[in-house]
Each structure stands twice: as structure tokens, then as C-alpha cells.
């Protein structure tokens, strides 16, 4: 692809680094920005800069937040003794969209995947185990995607806490095996949360 401007070429190259954005789409987006008022592009650039430099991770659940505690953890109407374990913030958003869960979350930041070089110590597992050891949690809901890596991560956490005083459950397998949680429709995902089953029972199926 030939460019008449090095500035345009650099902008297209940077835009094409985004997931799912090829060079042609990146060029279309950049040209669209060029046609807009300069103030709109400046607002976009400032919003991205503010997000990158000012966003925080909730000290309690590791969710993305504007403050030390996210809006979910700081909400007094949430059930603090029920924690839903998810892979990343997209899963928090997916479950929140169902309006079926009123507890708190714990974001692991990924799942165990030896092939990708991701082990238990690369994830946010230790703070979760500590919460349970402190007796702050009555029920732990495993809501990782039903993939081999998700099941491995669930089982690893379960082994860490199986002798502690906490009920473990997992979302019902209305979610197809191998599917990513974030792509499940809201009705199916909501029913999976409401119809969760004991985690030990899921190991036998």
C-alpha cells in the first residue's frame, strides 16, 4: 500500500495494530478522522491517553476501575460473601449485562495455559485464596470459559481451597464446551449463573 504522506502512513500502521483491524480498515478509519473537525480527533486522542494513564485496577477484585475500589465492590447492595471467579473484565461485563448476579467478582487476569507459558503464579489466584482463608467468602462460583484451560484453572483453584469452609459451584453448562464466556448470549449466561451446580459434581460429569 503506497502512501502520499509519511504522517498518514504512520497513523495507519498504528491503527492496524488493533485486533481485527487490517491495513485497509485502518486507512478507512484514519481518513474518516481526517474529515472530522480537529477537535473531535483531539477528544479521541485525549480519551485514549487518559484511559491509558489514569485507569486503575480494583484492589479487591482486580476489575478495571476509576478508583481504588470499583463500583461493584463499593456497592453496599452487593452480596460480599459470594464471589464469581472470571478470566477477565469482559466476562464481568457479560455477566453484569444479565442482571442475574448480585455478588462480587474476582478477575484472574487469564487462565492457566502451559502451552502459552501461563502458570498459576502468573494469575491473580493468591489474593483469592487469601480472601477465603480469612473467612470472608461463603460461596465461590467458577465462571471461566468451558475450555480445557478454563477447567484446568478451576480445578487448580479448587484444590487450593477444598479443605476450607466455602461452598464451590460452577455455572451450568448451558454454555457450550469450548466456547468463550464473553460470546454467550445474555439469556443463556444468566440462566447458567442462576442454575449453577456444585463444582465437585461437575468433576464427575
N, C-alpha and C positions, 0 to 999 in steps of 0.2 A: 504494500500500500504506500503510494507516494504522497507526501505532504508538501504543501507550498509554504508552510510555516513550522519552524522548529518548536515554537511555543504550543502550537496546535498538536503536533506530534507527541510532545511530552505529556500534554493533558490526556490525549487518547491512550497513550501507553499506561499511564497511571490508572485511568478509569477501567481499562481492560484487566487490571489485576483483581477486580471484584469478582466474586463467584458467579458463574453463569453469564458473564459479560465478555463477549468476544470483541475483536477489533472493530467490526462493522457497527455493532451496537454501541460501543464506546464512542465511535465517531458521531453517531446519530445523537447521543446524549450531549456530547461536547458542543456540537453545532446548535443544538436546542438552547443550551445555556448562553451561547454567544448571541442568540436572537432575543434573549430576555433582557430586561433592564439590569444594569450593572448591580444595582442594589440587591436584586434577588440572588445573584450569584454570590455576592458578599455575605448575605444572610446564610446561605447554604454552607459556605466555607466556614463561617464563624460557628454555626451549629455543630459541624463535624469536629472542629477544633475544641469547642467546649466539651463535647461528649468525650473526646479522647483524653483531655487533660483534667477534667473535673469529676468524671463519673467514679463512683466508689463501689466496693463490694461489701454487702451487709456483713457485719462482724458476727452475726448469729447464724445466718443460713447460707451466706456466700452468693446471694442473689445480687444482681446489679441494682444500684440504688443511688439516689442523690445525696443521701445522708448516711450516718454511721449505721443506723438500722433502716432496713427497707420498710415500705408502707405496710407490707403484710405482717412482718414481725412486730411492728409497733402498733398494730391494730388491736385494741383491747377486746374486740369481739371475736377474735380467732381463738381456737382451742389450742392452747400451748402444749398440751400433753400428747398430741397426735402429730407425728411428723411424716411427711411424704418425701421419700428419697427419690431424686430425679438426677438425670445426667447433666443437663444444662438449663439455662434460663428460658430457652424456647419451650421446654417441657413445662416449666412453671406457667408460662403464658397460655399454653394449650389447655392445661388443667383448669386454670383460673377462668378461661372462657366457658367452661362447662357449668360454672356456678354450683358445682356438686361437692366441693371440698371446702371445709371451714377450718382446717388445722393449719399448721405451719409447714414449711418446706426445708429441705437440706439439699443444696446443689453440690454434687460431687465434682463437677468440672470435667467429666468424661467417664469412661468405663475401662475396666481392665482389658488390655489387648496386648498380649506379649508380642504379637507379630508387628505391632506398631511401636513397640518399646515402652508401652504404658503399663506400669505396675501399680500395686495398691498404694505405694508411698508417693506416687505422683498425683493422687487424688485426695479430695478433702474428706477422708474417711476417719482419721483420728479424732477430729473435733466432734463428729457424730457419735462415736463410741464413748467419748468423754461425757457427752450430754446424757447418754443412757446410764452410764455409771453413776452419775450424780442423782439419778432417780427423777429426772425431770420429764421423762417420756413414758407414757403408758402403752402407746401403740406406735409401731413403725411400719409404714406402708412402703413396700418396694414398688416403684413405678418406673423402672428402667425399661427401655425398649426390649421386647421379647426376642432378642437375638442371642447368639452364643456368648458374645461379650457381656451383654446385659445380664444374662443368667449367671455367668461366672462371677460378676461383680456382686450380684445379690447374694450368692452363696458364700462368697468371701466375707461379706459383712455379717451375714447370719452366723457364721462360725465364730466371729469375734464377740457376738452378744448372746449366743444361745443359752448361756448359763446365767444371764442377768434377768431381772424381773421386768420383762417387757413383752408385750404381745406383738408378733410379727405377722403381717399379712402381705398379700401381693394383689395387684389389680387383676380382675378376672380376665381370662384370655379371650375376650371379645376382640382384643387386638390380635391380628394375625401374627403368627410366629414369623420372625424375620423383618417385621415392619418397624419403622421408626415411629416413636410416640407422637412426635410433632405433626405427623401427617394423618393421624387418625381423625375421623370426623368427631365433632363435639358430642353428639348423642352417644356414640359407641364408647368414647373415652369417659364420659360422665357415668354411664352405666357400669363401666369397669371399675371406677372408683367406688361407687355405691355398693357394688356386688363383690367387693374384694374377698379373697379367701385366705385361710391360714397359710403362711408361707411353707410350713413343713408339709402341708398337704400337696402343695404344688411340686414338691420334690418327688413325689410318688407317681405323678401323672406322666 
